[in-house]
Amino acid sequence: MSSKKTVKLILYEVLLFAALSVPIFVVMERFAGLMRDVRGFDQTAYWLVVAVSMAYVTSVTLLVWVPLQYLTLKQRRFITEITQWRPTALAHLLLCTLPCFAIFIASSKVQLDGGHTLDHFTELPVSLVLFALICVDIIERIRPCNLTGKCRMEADLGMPGPVLTHLEPVSTVSSQLYPDRGHNGTPHGSTPGRRHSLDDSPSRLTVTSRAPGPTYLYSSSPRPRSYSGPLRFLWARDGRSEVFVDSFLFWLDTVEMVRVAGTPSVFYSVWVFPIYILAFLSTLRLAIAPQNPLLSSAGFALQDLPFLITRIALIVVFGYVTPVLYPVKNLLVCLTFVYFTFLTKLRIFRRESMF
């Protein structure tokens, strides 16, 4: 293994471990301060929670995280056969995201039982947990890529390119006018290298008899276009930078749901329980590989449909604590998923004369 690959490997492993441990320490420290204030500035309760957090991080690191990373890097057989989900991401969800969300719920319950409104865990703790989640997603997707040089999107990031799946012969105008000629345009029984007439000249264009199908003017083309000129840098793109954008957009809906849970009127109520539970269920999509077809149905079942019902209920109970844009987005995603996945397969929707 070269020195550059070693440095990249160490960098990724350090970032993954920091994404695992730092959110737990920050959230547990805030919870320790809350327990100290609830118990009348009891320092013993504070340091007891801090000690528990240190013991937890040490235990899961030695017993779960290090063996899992060792098996992944050594590419053991049962690890290499796992291609449809990501073990490292699943371990992060169970060891970091789940305990942090549980602490958020516990802090709300402690304050409700004691009649306090001291800390509703906004900004740093919640943002750090979600940022660590996004970092794990980015590292898992960008790990096969080189950090220097150009990026081959299909090979490095696993983005599928156009695949040729069917071949069929195409008849030409010349073959229809001269049916006695072979496939190369020469008469049967004659020498291919001999010139016969002007019609056999290679400078003539061959017109196919297949008419081009109707295409939209602004439809995406699988073949990338190259531009020249002084402003060609405006068309520059790289798949590695697009991974960062896609990851943040992918988790934007979950971030908004967790933000609503941090609103004081919602946090100090029983609604904090279903919100954090549904938010964690939506984060389980992180364990699914990006190329897995299950990711679409998982987004519908684990995020959009539960979030739609929850947001409508929150708007009814608390008013507009969340922008209307998000329930509209969830509704459109649910409707389009059901229509294009199930309804279009019905006989009534398979008639070409309808649309």
Disulfide bonds with the S-S distance in Angstrom:
none
